[in-house]
Amino acid sequence: MGSLALLGVGCLILACMAVGLRLVALGARRRQLPELALGASYLLFGAVGYPLGAVARASAAAGAIDAGSWLATALAIQNLGIVACYVFNAHVFRPGRSGAAVATVGAGLLLVSWLGHGVDPGWAGAESHGLWYYLGLGTRAAAFVWGAAEAFSYRARLERRVRVGLADAVVANRMLLWGTSYVLIALGFGVFAWGTRWSGGVNSPAVVLPLAACGVGAATAMTLTFFPPAAYRRWLDRQAERTSR
């Protein structure tokens, strides 16, 4: 079970790091908020905060007295990454008051959940999962659910244009893959929550196996989205040509 968990976590961390660094570099060069926000979300949530959370759980299992501090730090960094994800969703898909309102509410709930967790049950142990923890967990998952819904909606519009040669098949497929990666990450949140409450612990096979599958699947979809191989591009172009005939 341990090797499977490491596989899923490792694939997701590496993919988030590669994609995040590329997007942040692109955003810094172009001075564009969407690239910077999305890149920051991958780096803060996936490449830094997520592994720190794993360190916190491992420290708690070993009886370390500083496990709670690791969890507080991990969740703070993850929350910053999720705020960046909300900002990206609002700026790209819902510019205007509605998107800004959702992003503001999301950021507020994350702050409230983090502060609330520090008060009750406190940061004394990394395995303390109360109401405030699950509020934060749900708010983090909601950012990915929102992004996935927007990606699939946009992909549907592009797909209709691809059929008549007015849109790029690679871009349409990227939206599908990107949305799928977000669905798998959100599903991972649900599996983890289920494991902490009802499944006998996050290290049980019923939790480790689907979490590993979500991690590998999300990493694969992210890699194909942002680093599509030339052969994959050609295959998509051929599929688009057959569809348009």
Helices and strands as residue ranges (DSSP letters): H 2-30, H 33-41, I 42-49, H 50-61, H 67-92, H 97-119, H 131-162, H 169-197, H 205-226, H 230-244
